[in-house]
Amino acid sequence: MSYFSGNQSIGILGGGQLGKMLLYATRQWDIKTQVLDPSPSAPARLACDKFQVGDLMDYDTVVAFGRKADIVTIEIENVNVAALKTLQQEGILVYPQPEVLERIQNKCVQKSFYQSQNIPTAPFEVYETIAALKQAVIKGKRSFPFVWKSARMGYDGFGVQIVRNNQDLESLLEGACLAEDLIPFKKELAVMVCRRPQGEIKAYPLVEMEFHPTANQVEYVLSPAQVPEIIAEKATKVAQQVSQAYDHVGLLAVELFWTTEDEILVNEVAPRPHNSGHYTIEAAYTSQFEQHLRALLDLPLGQTANKVSAVMVNLVGKEGYHGAVKYKNIDQILGMEGVSPHIYGKKETRPFRKMGHVTIVHPELSQARELAGQVKETIEVISE
C-alpha cells in the first residue's frame, strides 16, 4: 500500500470542519490529500497537500478533481452524484458509494428506503409541492402538528420545521418535501457505524443528544448515553440493520428516537464523520476520523470503546452578532480540567453558525455534563 509516505492520494469533496478534522488523521499517517471546496477560505485549505476552489455540484469540476485521486470521499452530502458514478466507472474508489449517497441525499427517498427495508421510522407522506401538502391539510388527510422536511439541502436544523398551525404552514419553503408524524420521544440518540470494503463492521457506543429548542441544532452530545442497557442494545441493533441495508463503506451516523413507548425509530443518517462523533477525538480509543480513514483504505477497524466519559458542546455564533469572529472568555474554559476546544477556522460568525466545539472528559459523565454547562455559559462566539 503506497498511501503511507507514498504517491497515492485521497480526494475529499468539501473543506469544512469535518474535512479539516479528517486531515488530523491523514497528517498523522503522512497520507497525501487534496480538497475541493467552493470557498477559498475553507477550514481544510491549510492542512491538505492540494486545495482547489470549485463547485461541488458541478459535474465537470468534480470529475476533473476526482481523476487526480486514488480514493474519493465526502465531508458533505451535497455533491454531484453523477460525477461520482463516472469516477467509479473509471476505476477510482468512491466511498461512500454513489448509490448510497444518492439514496441519502433526498430525504423523501431516504425515508422510503427505510420503509422498503422494514426499518422502524416515523410514519410519513411524501409531497411533490407545498401546494399538495396544503391540500392534504385542507382535506383532513394531514393534521397538525407534524414535522416538515425539505427533500433536499437540509442540514444543521435548516429544512426541518415543526408545523403546528396554518401560519407555520405558510412559512414553508417551496419544493418537494415530506410530512412526518410528530412522535413523542424520551431522548434523541445516535450510533456511529463503520464498515470497510472487506465487510468488517464496528459500532461506537450509543450517545444521546440535547438540542437547542429553537435552532434545532445539537447543543450537547453525551457519551455514553444514559439509557437502560436494553434500550442501548436495541438502538445499536437498529443502527446495524440500517448499515447492513445501505451496505456502505466508511462511517454512517444513524440518528434515532427513543419513543415514550420504548420503540427505537430511525430519524435520518449521514454517510460521513458526524457532529455526534466529535467526542471520539479525546474520549475513544479510535477517533471517528481515523476510523473513517481506516475504512477508506480497507484497513482493520480500530477499537470503538470509550477510554473515558465525555460531553461535547457545540460552539455556535451568538444571536445578534455578524462579522469577524471573536471567542470571548476562551482563556477561562482553557483553565478548566478536561476541557479541549476545537476551533474550526471560520473567520466570519453569524447566529447559530457552527464555529467550533468543546469536548469535556471526566471519569463521571455527570461531572462532565456539569462542566459542559459551565463551558456553555462561559465562552461566547461573538464578532469584533
Secondary structure, DSSP 8 states (H G I E B T S, - for coil): ---TTSS-EEEEE--SHHHHHHHHHHHHTT-EEEEEES-TT-GGGGTSSEEEE--TT-HHHHHHHHTT-SEEEESSS-S-HHHHHHHHHTT-EESS-HHHHHHHHSHHHHHHHHHHTT--B--EEEESSHHHHHHHHHTTSS-SSEEEEESSS--TTTTEEEE-SHHHHHTS-SS-EEEEE---EEEEEEEEEEE-TTS-EEE---EEEEE-TTT--EEEEEES--S-HHHHHHHHHHHHHHHHHHT-SEEEEEEEEEETTS-EEEEEEESS--GGGTTHHHHBSS-HHHHHHHHHTT-------BSSEEEEEEEE--TT--EEEEEETHHHHTTSTTEEEEE----EE-TT-EEEEEEEEESSHHHHHHHHHHHHHH-EEEE-
